[in-house]
Amino acid sequence: MSLSPYESESSQGDLWIPSDQAPRSPGHPFYVKLNAVLRAEAFDRQLEALCAPYYKEGGRPSIPVGVYFRMLMIGYFEGLASQRAIAWRCADSLSLREFLSLEGRTPDHSSLTRIRKRLPLALHEKVFALVLSIAQKHKLLKGKTVLVDSTTLEADAAMRSIVRRDTGEDWTEYLKRLAAEAGIVDPTPEELARFDQQRKREGKKKVSNDEWVSRTDPEAQIAKMKDGTTHLAYKQEHAVDADSGLILAAAIEPAGSSDGETLKSRLIDAQVNLLRAGSEVAIEEAGGDKGYHKIETIGWADDNDIETYLPEKKQKGTRDWSKYSKQQKIAYELNEQRVKSEYGRKLLRRRGELVERSFAHVCETGGGRRTYLRGAEETAKYLLLRALAFNLGLLMRTLFGIGKPKVLQDAQKALIEAILTILRAMIVLCASRRAPDKQDSVPRQAFQLN
């Protein structure tokens, strides 16, 4: 066997190592505490019971479902967006292997894909509710007031993949046809680019979800992102508990769907998850921004004894009340009164704080602004597991004061910097105290010499 340039015959070790002598890690303090919380709630045993109908008895032993869910939790805690990055990070870290309770090789990203496709979205929803039940046992879950908001989630599909729904033409073929109609025969790529730029300047370059669809992810829709760019995307929506900050429901909707239309679904999902978590609380209040204001939705909430706090956009002209019922008009007026009250203004400020915080953690620091999965159902599984990990982080922060492993590292750095600052101050203080003695010794020595 040939040796590498960095090895010699004397440095080569044994070809095998006993398992009890394999490198181990004491584990990261955050993950050790998280494992203790999950173990106390028999989390893995409950997971196996939920997933048992989707596995056959006998055959080759599969990867424990607890490992699958823990690896995707790591994606949130470590800010990793893709399954490849998660698999590489777990294989590279001894402390993460300790968290996964693995001695051999960690699962590959393809194994995560097979497990995810085997387990349906309904099961992921049950596991999400299972984490909420842990929060319920620790008396964190309230659920009386729910705050809702949405953001865009970039899909795993490029704009160049869109084609015309009617003709099947891609963007280049479509431009060539338009150029031919404008008298440009057999245009070069440079001429096509100039022609496209001219259409943009004239305001003719427009794409609509009614006319265009992606070949790689037909369920994704064209949408304008938060930074002003245009991408194929989904709408990510959170329903958050106003008292605890826990995410009660997280779902994927079409990017072009109206917030006022999806509010009903989020409130129903939140109530179902509360019941699954063992809470008997019924949702009494719901708050959202101006995009959620819709008279039909406000009337539906009033019929279900839910008080809404939904501010209205400025309307041009007068509203035609002939197409609304009397009860809907009364619900609309009550909603306006609640929004203008002092409690309503405080609640809406609270909404901006809590829901935006959940997006900041899940999308930005949690690596969930873009999905590397295709299809609304697979993307919804991805989002649910990020939201599940967010709730676990909030539970950890409440119990131990630390919600992410990086927070502990930052705290250690801050402690070291504080100690160094104190040491520097002590050195300066000691130097300043010694300085007068040196000054006094000079004239005394000079007097003796004279």
ABEGO torsion letter per residue (X at the ends): XBBBAABBAAABBBABBBAAABBBBAEBAAAAAAAAAAAAAGAAAAAAAAAAAABBBEEBBBBBAAAAAAAAAAAAAAGBABAAAAAAAAAABAAAAAAAGBABBBBBAAAAAAAAAABBAAAAAAAAAAAAAAAAAAGABAGABBBBBBBBBBBBBBAAABBBAAAGBBAAAAAAAAAAAAGBBGBBAAAAAAAAAAAAAAGABBBBAAABBBAABAABBBBBBAAGBBBBBBBBBBBBBAAAGBBABBBBBBAABBAAAAAAAAAAAAAAAAAAAGBABBBABBBBBAAABBAAAAAAAAAAGBBBBBBBBBBBEBBBAAABBAAAAAAAAAAAAAAABAAAAAAAAAAAAAAAAAAAAAAAAAGAABBABBEAAAAAAAAAAAAAAAAAAAAAAAAAGBABAAAAAAAAAAAAAAAAAAAAAAAAAAAAAAAAAAAAAAAAAAAAAX
